[in-house]
Each structure stands twice: as structure tokens, then as C-alpha cells.
Amino acid sequence: FYCPRDKGIFMPRNRVTESMGNNQGGHIMVLAHEYGHHVQAMSGINYGMGLKMAGLAEESPEYLELTRRMELQADCFSGMFIAATGGRGSISKSLSNAASSAFRSSVADKTHGSVKHQIQWGTAGVKNNNTVACNTWLAPAGEVS
């Protein structure tokens, strides 16, 4: 998880291993997703979302849709990270491909969206490697369910 207060990414090993096993690509995908939240915090997206969420009940459909838009955008930013690092430094092209494939291991829930949409947005980041492709805020509600 990402903590905007101290700008730290925390990956409890047991939790990541429980959800991704020993799949290094999956671990990179999770790390990149959390880095996506860091990008959102540094760019002011978190602040803007906070303003939109003010006064909404946490379980309301509006609140949950905003949360999904944020999480799916982090998936897209994750894909951009995966695309940008593949074949560079310690992330080989095959490890990058494994990280990209790890979106299929996502788990659907009311805050992160359907697996279909997590794959869709993560793949958009990998393929386009451009922030314009990650604009979940203008996407129809049906693309962020």
C-alpha cells in the first residue's frame, strides 16, 4: 500500500505472496500500482479526488466509483511503469512481460473494479505508455465498474 503522508510504499511480504505467490512479475505489478498512487499524490490527483469525495458516504455508489477511477488509473500508471522499465536495469524484458501478464491475477472488488477493467486499464498503460491513456476520470462509468 502507498502512504501519502510519508510517501512510502509498503509491501508486506506475506500479503503479496498470498495474492501473487512467488510470481516476481506479479510483485513488480503490485509495486508499480502503488508507485502509481505516488504519482497521483505528487501530481495533485489525490487532492482533487478528496475534494470530489468530501461529504459522500464511503459506501455510496458515487464514492465507490471515484475510488475505482483512482485505483484503475493506478493500474494504468502501473502499466506505464512496466513498459518503461522492461529491458532496463534489473527488470528484464521477460520479467516486464510477466508483470504485464500479472494483471490477469487481479481480484475484483468494489473499490478496485472488475478484473476485466483492471486488465483493460493496466494494458492501456503498457501499450500506450502515455498518461492520456490513463484518464479514467473522463471514461464512461461502464469502463470503471
N, CA, C and O atoms as a GROMACS GRO file, in nm:
protein
  580
    1PHE      N    1   0.084  -0.118   0.000
    1PHE     CA    2   0.000   0.000   0.000
    1PHE      C    3   0.088   0.123   0.000
    1PHE      O    4   0.205   0.118   0.038
    2TYR      N    5   0.031   0.233  -0.043
    2TYR     CA    6   0.102   0.360  -0.051
    2TYR      C    7   0.054   0.450   0.061
    2TYR      O    8  -0.066   0.462   0.085
    3CYS      N    9   0.148   0.515   0.130
    3CYS     CA   10   0.113   0.609   0.236
    3CYS      C   11   0.154   0.749   0.190
    3CYS      O   12   0.272   0.781   0.188
    4PRO      N   13   0.056   0.832   0.153
    4PRO     CA   14   0.091   0.966   0.104
    4PRO      C   15   0.155   1.055   0.211
    4PRO      O   16   0.227   1.149   0.178
    5ARG      N   17   0.130   1.025   0.335
    5ARG     CA   18   0.184   1.108   0.443
    5ARG      C   19   0.337   1.103   0.445
    5ARG      O   20   0.403   1.206   0.456
    6ASP      N   21   0.393   0.983   0.434
    6ASP     CA   22   0.540   0.973   0.433
    6ASP      C   23   0.596   0.936   0.296
    6ASP      O   24   0.716   0.912   0.283
    7LYS      N   25   0.509   0.930   0.195
    7LYS     CA   26   0.547   0.899   0.057
    7LYS      C   27   0.616   0.763   0.047
    7LYS      O   28   0.707   0.744  -0.033
    8GLY      N   29   0.572   0.670   0.130
    8GLY     CA   30   0.631   0.537   0.132
    8GLY      C   31   0.541   0.431   0.073
    8GLY      O   32   0.418   0.439   0.082
    9ILE      N   33   0.602   0.332   0.011
    9ILE     CA   34   0.532   0.216  -0.041
    9ILE      C   35   0.565   0.099   0.052
    9ILE      O   36   0.682   0.071   0.077
   10PHE      N   37   0.463   0.033   0.101
   10PHE     CA   38   0.481  -0.079   0.192
   10PHE      C   39   0.422  -0.204   0.128
   10PHE      O   40   0.307  -0.205   0.084
   11MET      N   41   0.503  -0.308   0.124
   11MET     CA   42   0.459  -0.434   0.063
   11MET      C   43   0.482  -0.547   0.163
   11MET      O   44   0.586  -0.613   0.159
   12PRO      N   45   0.388  -0.570   0.252
   12PRO     CA   46   0.404  -0.681   0.346
   12PRO      C   47   0.422  -0.812   0.267
   12PRO      O   48   0.335  -0.853   0.191
   13ARG      N   49   0.535  -0.873   0.288
   13ARG     CA   50   0.571  -0.991   0.209
   13ARG      C   51   0.463  -1.100   0.213
   13ARG      O   52   0.429  -1.156   0.109
   14ASN      N   53   0.410  -1.129   0.331
   14ASN     CA   54   0.308  -1.234   0.342
   14ASN      C   55   0.185  -1.201   0.259
   14ASN      O   56   0.129  -1.289   0.193
   15ARG      N   57   0.143  -1.076   0.262
   15ARG     CA   58   0.023  -1.036   0.188
   15ARG      C   59   0.045  -1.046   0.037
   15ARG      O   60  -0.041  -1.094  -0.036
   16VAL      N   61   0.161  -1.000  -0.010
   16VAL     CA   62   0.191  -1.006  -0.153
   16VAL      C   63   0.207  -1.150  -0.198
   16VAL      O   64   0.158  -1.188  -0.304
   17THR      N   65   0.275  -1.229  -0.119
   17THR     CA   66   0.295  -1.370  -0.153
   17THR      C   67   0.162  -1.444  -0.153
   17THR      O   68   0.139  -1.532  -0.236
   18GLU      N   69   0.074  -1.408  -0.061
   18GLU     CA   70  -0.058  -1.471  -0.056
   18GLU      C   71  -0.138  -1.442  -0.183
   18GLU      O   72  -0.208  -1.530  -0.233
   19SER      N   73  -0.128  -1.320  -0.234
   19SER     CA   74  -0.208  -1.285  -0.351
   19SER      C   75  -0.137  -1.317  -0.483
   19SER      O   76  -0.204  -1.348  -0.582
   20MET      N   77  -0.005  -1.312  -0.487
   20MET     CA   78   0.068  -1.331  -0.613
   20MET      C   79   0.161  -1.453  -0.612
   20MET      O   80   0.226  -1.482  -0.712
   21GLY      N   81   0.167  -1.523  -0.500
   21GLY     CA   82   0.260  -1.636  -0.493
   21GLY      C   83   0.402  -1.587  -0.507
   21GLY      O   84   0.437  -1.478  -0.460
   22ASN      N   85   0.485  -1.665  -0.572
   22ASN     CA   86   0.625  -1.628  -0.593
   22ASN      C   87   0.646  -1.566  -0.730
   22ASN      O   88   0.760  -1.556  -0.777
   23ASN      N   89   0.540  -1.524  -0.795
   23ASN     CA   90   0.546  -1.463  -0.928
   23ASN      C   91   0.612  -1.326  -0.918
   23ASN      O   92   0.548  -1.229  -0.876
   24GLN      N   93   0.738  -1.317  -0.958
   24GLN     CA   94   0.809  -1.190  -0.949
   24GLN      C   95   0.742  -1.082  -1.032
   24GLN      O   96   0.738  -0.966  -0.993
   25GLY      N   97   0.688  -1.120  -1.147
   25GLY     CA   98   0.616  -1.023  -1.229
   25GLY      C   99   0.497  -0.964  -1.154
   25GLY      O  100   0.471  -0.845  -1.162
   26GLY      N  101   0.427  -1.049  -1.081
   26GLY     CA  102   0.314  -1.002  -1.000
   26GLY      C  103   0.359  -0.907  -0.892
   26GLY      O  104   0.291  -0.808  -0.864
   27HIS      N  105   0.471  -0.934  -0.832
   27HIS     CA  106   0.524  -0.845  -0.728
   27HIS      C  107   0.558  -0.709  -0.788
   27HIS      O  108   0.531  -0.605  -0.727
   28ILE      N  109   0.618  -0.710  -0.907
   28ILE     CA  110   0.651  -0.584  -0.974
   28ILE      C  111   0.524  -0.509  -1.010
   28ILE      O  112   0.518  -0.387  -0.996
   29MET      N  113   0.423  -0.580  -1.057
   29MET     CA  114   0.297  -0.515  -1.093
   29MET      C  115   0.235  -0.447  -0.970
   29MET      O  116   0.186  -0.334  -0.980
   30VAL      N  117   0.236  -0.515  -0.856
   30VAL     CA  118   0.181  -0.457  -0.733
   30VAL      C  119   0.263  -0.334  -0.691
   30VAL      O  120   0.207  -0.230  -0.657
   31LEU      N  121   0.394  -0.346  -0.695
   31LEU     CA  122   0.481  -0.234  -0.660
   31LEU      C  123   0.455  -0.116  -0.754
   31LEU      O  124   0.446  -0.001  -0.710
   32ALA      N  125   0.443  -0.144  -0.884
   32ALA     CA  126   0.420  -0.039  -0.982
   32ALA      C  127   0.283   0.027  -0.960
   32ALA      O  128   0.268   0.148  -0.978
   33HIS      N  129   0.182  -0.051  -0.920
   33HIS     CA  130   0.050   0.004  -0.890
   33HIS      C  131   0.061   0.103  -0.774
   33HIS      O  132   0.004   0.212  -0.779
   34GLU      N  133   0.133   0.065  -0.672
   34GLU     CA  134   0.150   0.155  -0.557
   34GLU      C  135   0.230   0.279  -0.596
   34GLU      O  136   0.202   0.389  -0.547
   35TYR      N  137   0.328   0.262  -0.684
   35TYR     CA  138   0.400   0.378  -0.735
   35TYR      C  139   0.304   0.469  -0.813
   35TYR      O  140   0.317   0.591  -0.810
   36GLY      N  141   0.207   0.409  -0.882
   36GLY     CA  142   0.103   0.487  -0.950
   36GLY      C  143   0.029   0.577  -0.852
   36GLY      O  144  -0.004   0.691  -0.886
   37HIS      N  145   0.003   0.527  -0.732
   37HIS     CA  146  -0.061   0.610  -0.630
   37HIS      C  147   0.031   0.725  -0.588
   37HIS      O  148  -0.016   0.835  -0.558
   38HIS      N  149   0.161   0.699  -0.585
   38HIS     CA  150   0.257   0.806  -0.553
   38HIS      C  151   0.250   0.915  -0.660
   38HIS      O  152   0.250   1.034  -0.628
   39VAL      N  153   0.245   0.875  -0.786
   39VAL     CA  154   0.232   0.972  -0.896
   39VAL      C  155   0.104   1.054  -0.879
   39VAL      O  156   0.104   1.175  -0.898
   40GLN      N  157  -0.004   0.986  -0.843
   40GLN     CA  158  -0.130   1.057  -0.820
   40GLN      C  159  -0.117   1.159  -0.707
   40GLN      O  160  -0.168   1.270  -0.717
   41ALA      N  161  -0.048   1.120  -0.601
   41ALA     CA  162  -0.030   1.211  -0.487
   41ALA      C  163   0.057   1.330  -0.526
   41ALA      O  164   0.025   1.444  -0.492
   42MET      N  165   0.165   1.305  -0.596
   42MET     CA  166   0.258   1.411  -0.632
   42MET      C  167   0.200   1.507  -0.737
   42MET      O  168   0.239   1.624  -0.743
   43SER      N  169   0.109   1.458  -0.818
   43SER     CA  170   0.053   1.542  -0.925
   43SER      C  171  -0.073   1.618  -0.883
   43SER      O  172  -0.124   1.699  -0.959
   44GLY      N  173  -0.123   1.592  -0.762
   44GLY     CA  174  -0.241   1.661  -0.714
   44GLY      C  175  -0.372   1.588  -0.741
   44GLY      O  176  -0.479   1.636  -0.706
   45ILE      N  177  -0.363   1.471  -0.805
   45ILE     CA  178  -0.484   1.395  -0.834
   45ILE      C  179  -0.552   1.353  -0.704
   45ILE      O  180  -0.675   1.361  -0.693
   46ASN      N  181  -0.475   1.308  -0.605
   46ASN     CA  182  -0.533   1.268  -0.475
   46ASN      C  183  -0.610   1.385  -0.413
   46ASN      O  184  -0.721   1.367  -0.362
   47TYR      N  185  -0.550   1.502  -0.419
   47TYR     CA  186  -0.614   1.619  -0.360
   47TYR      C  187  -0.748   1.649  -0.430
   47TYR      O  188  -0.850   1.673  -0.365
   48GLY      N  189  -0.745   1.646  -0.562
   48GLY     CA  190  -0.867   1.671  -0.638
   48GLY      C  191  -0.974   1.568  -0.610
   48GLY      O  192  -1.092   1.601  -0.600
   49MET      N  193  -0.932   1.442  -0.597
   49MET     CA  194  -1.030   1.338  -0.566
   49MET      C  195  -1.087   1.360  -0.427
   49MET      O  196  -1.207   1.340  -0.405
   50GLY      N  197  -1.004   1.400  -0.334
   50GLY     CA  198  -1.052   1.427  -0.199
   50GLY      C  199  -1.160   1.534  -0.198
   50GLY      O  200  -1.257   1.525  -0.122
   51LEU      N  201  -1.143   1.636  -0.280
   51LEU     CA  202  -1.244   1.741  -0.289
   51LEU      C  203  -1.375   1.686  -0.344
   51LEU      O  204  -1.483   1.722  -0.296
   52LYS      N  205  -1.367   1.599  -0.445
   52LYS     CA  206  -1.488   1.540  -0.505
   52LYS      C  207  -1.558   1.446  -0.406
   52LYS      O  208  -1.681   1.432  -0.410
   53MET      N  209  -1.480   1.383  -0.318
   53MET     CA  210  -1.537   1.283  -0.227
   53MET      C  211  -1.592   1.346  -0.099
   53MET      O  212  -1.665   1.281  -0.024
   54ALA      N  213  -1.556   1.469  -0.075
   54ALA     CA  214  -1.598   1.534   0.050
   54ALA      C  215  -1.749   1.528   0.065
   54ALA      O  216  -1.823   1.568  -0.025
   55GLY      N  217  -1.793   1.479   0.178
   55GLY     CA  218  -1.935   1.471   0.209
   55GLY      C  219  -2.006   1.348   0.157
   55GLY      O  220  -2.124   1.327   0.188
   56LEU      N  221  -1.938   1.266   0.077
   56LEU     CA  222  -2.001   1.144   0.027
   56LEU      C  223  -1.985   1.031   0.129
   56LEU      O  224  -1.880   1.018   0.192
   57ALA      N  225  -2.088   0.951   0.145
   57ALA     CA  226  -2.078   0.833   0.231
   57ALA      C  227  -1.985   0.731   0.166
   57ALA      O  228  -1.990   0.711   0.045
   58GLU      N  229  -1.900   0.666   0.247
   58GLU     CA  230  -1.799   0.574   0.194
   58GLU      C  231  -1.855   0.457   0.114
   58GLU      O  232  -1.785   0.403   0.029
   59GLU      N  233  -1.974   0.418   0.139
   59GLU     CA  234  -2.032   0.306   0.066
   59GLU      C  235  -2.128   0.352  -0.044
   59GLU      O  236  -2.192   0.269  -0.110
   60SER      N  237  -2.138   0.482  -0.065
   60SER     CA  238  -2.229   0.532  -0.168
   60SER      C  239  -2.176   0.497  -0.306
   60SER      O  240  -2.055   0.485  -0.325
   61PRO      N  241  -2.264   0.480  -0.402
   61PRO     CA  242  -2.220   0.449  -0.539
   61PRO      C  243  -2.124   0.554  -0.596
   61PRO      O  244  -2.030   0.519  -0.667
   62GLU      N  245  -2.146   0.681  -0.565
   62GLU     CA  246  -2.061   0.788  -0.615
   62GLU      C  247  -1.920   0.777  -0.558
   62GLU      O  248  -1.821   0.792  -0.630
   63TYR      N  249  -1.911   0.752  -0.428
   63TYR     CA  250  -1.782   0.737  -0.361
   63TYR      C  251  -1.706   0.618  -0.417
   63TYR      O  252  -1.586   0.627  -0.446
   64LEU      N  253  -1.775   0.505  -0.432
   64LEU     CA  254  -1.709   0.384  -0.482
   64LEU      C  255  -1.663   0.401  -0.626
   64LEU      O  256  -1.558   0.350  -0.664
   65GLU      N  257  -1.741   0.472  -0.708
   65GLU     CA  258  -1.699   0.495  -0.846
   65GLU      C  259  -1.573   0.581  -0.850
   65GLU      O  260  -1.482   0.553  -0.929
   66LEU      N  261  -1.566   0.684  -0.768
   66LEU     CA  262  -1.446   0.767  -0.763
   66LEU      C  263  -1.325   0.685  -0.718
   66LEU      O  264  -1.215   0.700  -0.771
   67THR      N  265  -1.347   0.599  -0.620
   67THR     CA  266  -1.238   0.512  -0.573
   67THR      C  267  -1.190   0.421  -0.685
   67THR      O  268  -1.070   0.404  -0.704
   68ARG      N  269  -1.283   0.362  -0.758
   68ARG     CA  270  -1.244   0.274  -0.871
   68ARG      C  271  -1.169   0.352  -0.978
   68ARG      O  272  -1.071   0.302  -1.033
   69ARG      N  273  -1.213   0.472  -1.006
   69ARG     CA  274  -1.142   0.554  -1.105
   69ARG      C  275  -0.997   0.577  -1.061
   69ARG      O  276  -0.905   0.572  -1.143
   70MET      N  277  -0.978   0.601  -0.932
   70MET     CA  278  -0.844   0.623  -0.879
   70MET      C  279  -0.761   0.495  -0.889
   70MET      O  280  -0.646   0.498  -0.934
   71GLU      N  281  -0.818   0.383  -0.848
   71GLU     CA  282  -0.746   0.256  -0.850
   71GLU      C  283  -0.714   0.210  -0.992
   71GLU      O  284  -0.604   0.160  -1.019
   72LEU      N  285  -0.809   0.226  -1.083
   72LEU     CA  286  -0.786   0.185  -1.222
   72LEU      C  287  -0.683   0.275  -1.289
   72LEU      O  288  -0.607   0.230  -1.374
   73GLN      N  289  -0.681   0.402  -1.251
   73GLN     CA  290  -0.576   0.489  -1.303
   73GLN      C  291  -0.440   0.444  -1.250
   73GLN      O  292  -0.341   0.449  -1.324
   74ALA      N  293  -0.433   0.402  -1.125
   74ALA     CA  294  -0.308   0.350  -1.072
   74ALA      C  295  -0.266   0.224  -1.147
   74ALA      O  296  -0.146   0.202  -1.168
   75ASP      N  297  -0.363   0.141  -1.189
   75ASP     CA  298  -0.330   0.025  -1.273
   75ASP      C  299  -0.268   0.071  -1.405
   75ASP      O  300  -0.170   0.013  -1.452
   76CYS      N  301  -0.326   0.174  -1.465
   76CYS     CA  302  -0.275   0.224  -1.592
   76CYS      C  303  -0.134   0.282  -1.574
   76CYS      O  304  -0.045   0.256  -1.655
   77PHE      N  305  -0.114   0.359  -1.468
   77PHE     CA  306   0.020   0.411  -1.440
   77PHE      C  307   0.118   0.295  -1.415
   77PHE      O  308   0.235   0.302  -1.451
   78SER      N  309   0.068   0.189  -1.353
   78SER     CA  310   0.148   0.069  -1.332
   78SER      C  311   0.194   0.013  -1.466
   78SER      O  312   0.310  -0.023  -1.483
   79GLY      N  313   0.101   0.005  -1.560
   79GLY     CA  314   0.135  -0.043  -1.693
   79GLY      C  315   0.240   0.044  -1.760
   79GLY      O  316   0.329  -0.007  -1.828
   80MET      N  317   0.230   0.175  -1.741
   80MET     CA  318   0.331   0.266  -1.797
   80MET      C  319   0.468   0.238  -1.737
   80MET      O  320   0.569   0.236  -1.807
   81PHE      N  321   0.471   0.216  -1.606
   81PHE     CA  322   0.598   0.184  -1.538
   81PHE      C  323   0.656   0.055  -1.594
   81PHE      O  324   0.775   0.047  -1.624
   82ILE      N  325   0.572  -0.045  -1.610
   82ILE     CA  326   0.616  -0.175  -1.662
   82ILE      C  327   0.673  -0.158  -1.803
   82ILE      O  328   0.778  -0.214  -1.834
   83ALA      N  329   0.604  -0.082  -1.887
   83ALA     CA  330   0.651  -0.060  -2.024
   83ALA      C  331   0.783   0.016  -2.027
   83ALA      O  332   0.871  -0.015  -2.106
   84ALA      N  333   0.795   0.115  -1.940
   84ALA     CA  334   0.915   0.200  -1.940
   84ALA      C  335   1.038   0.129  -1.885
   84ALA      O  336   1.150   0.160  -1.924
   85THR      N  337   1.018   0.034  -1.796
   85THR     CA  338   1.134  -0.031  -1.732
   85THR      C  339   1.173  -0.163  -1.796
   85THR      O  340   1.284  -0.211  -1.772
   86GLY      N  341   1.086  -0.221  -1.877
   86GLY     CA  342   1.115  -0.352  -1.936
   86GLY      C  343   1.242  -0.350  -2.020
   86GLY      O  344   1.255  -0.271  -2.113
   87GLY      N  345   1.335  -0.438  -1.987
   87GLY     CA  346   1.461  -0.446  -2.060
   87GLY      C  347   1.566  -0.347  -2.014
   87GLY      O  348   1.671  -0.332  -2.076
   88ARG      N  349   1.536  -0.280  -1.904
   88ARG     CA  350   1.631  -0.181  -1.849
   88ARG      C  351   1.665  -0.218  -1.707
   88ARG      O  352   1.580  -0.268  -1.633
   89GLY      N  353   1.786  -0.195  -1.668
   89GLY     CA  354   1.827  -0.221  -1.530
   89GLY      C  355   1.801  -0.365  -1.491
   89GLY      O  356   1.834  -0.457  -1.566
   90SER      N  357   1.743  -0.383  -1.374
   90SER     CA  358   1.723  -0.519  -1.323
   90SER      C  359   1.591  -0.580  -1.367
   90SER      O  360   1.560  -0.693  -1.328
   91ILE      N  361   1.511  -0.509  -1.447
   91ILE     CA  362   1.384  -0.564  -1.495
   91ILE      C  363   1.402  -0.604  -1.642
   91ILE      O  364   1.397  -0.521  -1.733
   92SER      N  365   1.424  -0.732  -1.661
   92SER     CA  366   1.443  -0.784  -1.796
   92SER      C  367   1.313  -0.773  -1.876
   92SER      O  368   1.206  -0.751  -1.819
   93LYS      N  369   1.324  -0.789  -2.005
   93LYS     CA  370   1.203  -0.785  -2.090
   93LYS      C  371   1.107  -0.898  -2.051
   93LYS      O  372   0.986  -0.878  -2.048
   94SER      N  373   1.161  -1.018  -2.020
   94SER     CA  374   1.073  -1.129  -1.982
   94SER      C  375   1.006  -1.102  -1.847
   94SER      O  376   0.890  -1.139  -1.826
   95LEU      N  377   1.077  -1.038  -1.755
   95LEU     CA  378   1.017  -1.004  -1.626
   95LEU      C  379   0.911  -0.895  -1.646
   95LEU      O  380   0.807  -0.897  -1.580
   96SER      N  381   0.936  -0.802  -1.735
   96SER     CA  382   0.838  -0.700  -1.768
   96SER      C  383   0.713  -0.763  -1.828
   96SER      O  384   0.601  -0.725  -1.794
   97ASN      N  385   0.732  -0.859  -1.917
   97ASN     CA  386   0.617  -0.930  -1.976
   97ASN      C  387   0.538  -1.004  -1.870
   97ASN      O  388   0.415  -1.006  -1.874
   98ALA      N  389   0.608  -1.064  -1.774
   98ALA     CA  390   0.540  -1.134  -1.664
   98ALA      C  391   0.461  -1.035  -1.578
   98ALA      O  392   0.352  -1.066  -1.532
   99ALA      N  393   0.517  -0.916  -1.556
   99ALA     CA  394   0.447  -0.814  -1.478
   99ALA      C  395   0.321  -0.768  -1.553
   99ALA      O  396   0.216  -0.749  -1.492
  100SER      N  397   0.333  -0.752  -1.683
  100SER     CA  398   0.218  -0.712  -1.764
  100SER      C  399   0.110  -0.820  -1.760
  100SER      O  400  -0.009  -0.788  -1.752
  101SER      N  401   0.150  -0.944  -1.766
  101SER     CA  402   0.054  -1.056  -1.761
  101SER      C  403  -0.012  -1.069  -1.624
  101SER      O  404  -0.120  -1.127  -1.613
  102ALA      N  405   0.052  -1.017  -1.522
  102ALA     CA  406   0.001  -1.032  -1.385
  102ALA      C  407  -0.130  -0.959  -1.362
  102ALA      O  408  -0.199  -0.987  -1.264
  103PHE      N  409  -0.166  -0.867  -1.450
  103PHE     CA  410  -0.297  -0.801  -1.434
  103PHE      C  411  -0.410  -0.905  -1.438
  103PHE      O  412  -0.516  -0.884  -1.380
  104ARG      N  413  -0.386  -1.017  -1.505
  104ARG     CA  414  -0.487  -1.124  -1.511
  104ARG      C  415  -0.508  -1.190  -1.375
  104ARG      O  416  -0.608  -1.258  -1.353
  105SER      N  417  -0.414  -1.170  -1.283
  105SER     CA  418  -0.425  -1.228  -1.148
  105SER      C  419  -0.495  -1.133  -1.052
  105SER      O  420  -0.504  -1.162  -0.932
  106SER      N  421  -0.544  -1.022  -1.102
  106SER     CA  422  -0.611  -0.924  -1.016
  106SER      C  423  -0.737  -0.985  -0.954
  106SER      O  424  -0.790  -1.085  -1.003
  107VAL      N  425  -0.782  -0.923  -0.849
  107VAL     CA  426  -0.902  -0.968  -0.780
  107VAL      C  427  -1.005  -0.856  -0.786
  107VAL      O  428  -0.976  -0.741  -0.753
  108ALA      N  429  -1.124  -0.890  -0.829
  108ALA     CA  430  -1.231  -0.791  -0.839
  108ALA      C  431  -1.283  -0.755  -0.701
  108ALA      O  432  -1.299  -0.841  -0.615
  109ASP      N  433  -1.308  -0.628  -0.681
  109ASP     CA  434  -1.380  -0.583  -0.562
  109ASP      C  435  -1.442  -0.446  -0.591
  109ASP      O  436  -1.415  -0.386  -0.695
  110LYS      N  437  -1.523  -0.398  -0.500
  110LYS     CA  438  -1.600  -0.277  -0.526
  110LYS      C  439  -1.515  -0.150  -0.529
  110LYS      O  440  -1.561  -0.046  -0.575
  111THR      N  441  -1.391  -0.158  -0.480
  111THR     CA  442  -1.305  -0.040  -0.482
  111THR      C  443  -1.200  -0.042  -0.593
  111THR      O  444  -1.153   0.064  -0.635
  112HIS      N  445  -1.163  -0.159  -0.642
  112HIS     CA  446  -1.060  -0.170  -0.746
  112HIS      C  447  -1.118  -0.202  -0.884
  112HIS      O  448  -1.046  -0.196  -0.984
  113GLY      N  449  -1.244  -0.236  -0.890
  113GLY     CA  450  -1.308  -0.266  -1.016
  113GLY      C  451  -1.302  -0.411  -1.056
  113GLY      O  452  -1.242  -0.494  -0.987
  114SER      N  453  -1.364  -0.441  -1.167
  114SER     CA  454  -1.368  -0.578  -1.218
  114SER      C  455  -1.230  -0.618  -1.269
  114SER      O  456  -1.149  -0.532  -1.303
  115VAL      N  457  -1.205  -0.746  -1.274
  115VAL     CA  458  -1.078  -0.795  -1.330
  115VAL      C  459  -1.067  -0.748  -1.475
  115VAL      O  460  -0.960  -0.708  -1.519
  116LYS      N  461  -1.177  -0.754  -1.548
  116LYS     CA  462  -1.177  -0.709  -1.688
  116LYS      C  463  -1.125  -0.566  -1.700
  116LYS      O  464  -1.043  -0.536  -1.787
  117HIS      N  465  -1.172  -0.478  -1.613
  117HIS     CA  466  -1.130  -0.338  -1.621
  117HIS      C  467  -0.990  -0.318  -1.565
  117HIS      O  468  -0.918  -0.228  -1.611
  118GLN      N  469  -0.949  -0.396  -1.468
  118GLN     CA  470  -0.811  -0.385  -1.420
  118GLN      C  471  -0.714  -0.425  -1.531
  118GLN      O  472  -0.611  -0.361  -1.550
  119ILE      N  473  -0.748  -0.530  -1.604
  119ILE     CA  474  -0.666  -0.572  -1.719
  119ILE      C  475  -0.670  -0.463  -1.826
  119ILE      O  476  -0.566  -0.426  -1.881
  120GLN      N  477  -0.789  -0.413  -1.856
  120GLN     CA  478  -0.805  -0.311  -1.961
  120GLN      C  479  -0.718  -0.188  -1.933
  120GLN      O  480  -0.644  -0.144  -2.021
  121TRP      N  481  -0.726  -0.135  -1.812
  121TRP     CA  482  -0.652  -0.013  -1.781
  121TRP      C  483  -0.502  -0.040  -1.767
  121TRP      O  484  -0.420   0.040  -1.810
  122GLY      N  485  -0.466  -0.153  -1.706
  122GLY     CA  486  -0.324  -0.187  -1.697
  122GLY      C  487  -0.262  -0.204  -1.834
  122GLY      O  488  -0.151  -0.157  -1.860
  123THR      N  489  -0.333  -0.273  -1.922
  123THR     CA  490  -0.286  -0.295  -2.059
  123THR      C  491  -0.277  -0.164  -2.137
  123THR      O  492  -0.185  -0.146  -2.217
  124ALA      N  493  -0.371  -0.073  -2.114
  124ALA     CA  494  -0.365   0.058  -2.180
  124ALA      C  495  -0.236   0.130  -2.143
  124ALA      O  496  -0.175   0.196  -2.228
  125GLY      N  497  -0.195   0.119  -2.019
  125GLY     CA  498  -0.070   0.181  -1.977
  125GLY      C  499   0.051   0.118  -2.043
  125GLY      O  500   0.143   0.187  -2.085
  126VAL      N  501   0.050  -0.017  -2.052
  126VAL     CA  502   0.162  -0.088  -2.114
  126VAL      C  503   0.170  -0.053  -2.262
  126VAL      O  504   0.277  -0.019  -2.312
  127LYS      N  505   0.058  -0.061  -2.331
  127LYS     CA  506   0.058  -0.042  -2.477
  127LYS      C  507   0.083   0.101  -2.519
  127LYS      O  508   0.158   0.126  -2.614
  128ASN      N  509   0.022   0.196  -2.449
  128ASN     CA  510   0.031   0.336  -2.491
  128ASN      C  511   0.144   0.412  -2.424
  128ASN      O  512   0.199   0.505  -2.481
  129ASN      N  513   0.179   0.371  -2.301
  129ASN     CA  514   0.285   0.436  -2.224
  129ASN      C  515   0.272   0.588  -2.232
  129ASN      O  516   0.369   0.659  -2.260
  130ASN      N  517   0.150   0.636  -2.206
  130ASN     CA  518   0.120   0.778  -2.216
  130ASN      C  519   0.009   0.809  -2.115
  130ASN      O  520  -0.090   0.737  -2.105
  131THR      N  521   0.027   0.917  -2.042
  131THR     CA  522  -0.071   0.950  -1.938
  131THR      C  523  -0.211   0.976  -1.994
  131THR      O  524  -0.309   0.955  -1.923
  132VAL      N  525  -0.221   1.020  -2.117
  132VAL     CA  526  -0.353   1.043  -2.178
  132VAL      C  527  -0.435   0.914  -2.178
  132VAL      O  528  -0.557   0.917  -2.160
  133ALA      N  529  -0.368   0.801  -2.197
  133ALA     CA  530  -0.437   0.671  -2.200
  133ALA      C  531  -0.489   0.633  -2.062
  133ALA      O  532  -0.566   0.537  -2.049
  134CYS      N  533  -0.449   0.705  -1.959
  134CYS     CA  534  -0.485   0.671  -1.821
  134CYS      C  535  -0.591   0.763  -1.762
  134CYS      O  536  -0.608   0.768  -1.640
  135ASN      N  537  -0.663   0.834  -1.846
  135ASN     CA  538  -0.763   0.928  -1.797
  135ASN      C  539  -0.893   0.856  -1.764
  135ASN      O  540  -0.989   0.858  -1.841
  136THR      N  541  -0.894   0.792  -1.648
  136THR     CA  542  -1.015   0.723  -1.603
  136THR      C  543  -1.124   0.822  -1.564
  136THR      O  544  -1.241   0.784  -1.555
  137TRP      N  545  -1.090   0.946  -1.543
  137TRP     CA  546  -1.185   1.046  -1.495
  137TRP      C  547  -1.285   1.086  -1.603
  137TRP      O  548  -1.396   1.128  -1.571
  138LEU      N  549  -1.247   1.072  -1.729
  138LEU     CA  550  -1.340   1.105  -1.838
  138LEU      C  551  -1.402   0.981  -1.901
  138LEU      O  552  -1.485   0.992  -1.991
  139ALA      N  553  -1.362   0.863  -1.853
  139ALA     CA  554  -1.415   0.738  -1.909
  139ALA      C  555  -1.561   0.720  -1.866
  139ALA      O  556  -1.600   0.760  -1.757
  140PRO      N  557  -1.641   0.660  -1.953
  140PRO     CA  558  -1.780   0.628  -1.915
  140PRO      C  559  -1.782   0.539  -1.791
  140PRO      O  560  -1.690   0.460  -1.769
  141ALA      N  561  -1.886   0.551  -1.713
  141ALA     CA  562  -1.897   0.471  -1.590
  141ALA      C  563  -1.884   0.321  -1.617
  141ALA      O  564  -1.832   0.248  -1.533
  142GLY      N  565  -1.931   0.276  -1.732
  142GLY     CA  566  -1.923   0.133  -1.767
  142GLY      C  567  -1.781   0.082  -1.786
  142GLY      O  568  -1.759  -0.039  -1.789
  143GLU      N  569  -1.684   0.172  -1.800
  143GLU     CA  570  -1.544   0.131  -1.817
  143GLU      C  571  -1.467   0.136  -1.686
  143GLU      O  572  -1.347   0.108  -1.684
  144VAL      N  573  -1.534   0.170  -1.578
  144VAL     CA  574  -1.469   0.175  -1.448
  144VAL      C  575  -1.550   0.102  -1.343
  144VAL      O  576  -1.551   0.139  -1.225
  145SER      N  577  -1.619  -0.004  -1.387
  145SER     CA  578  -1.703  -0.080  -1.293
  145SER      C  579  -1.624  -0.194  -1.232
  145SER      O  580  -1.677  -0.270  -1.151
   0.00000   0.00000   0.00000
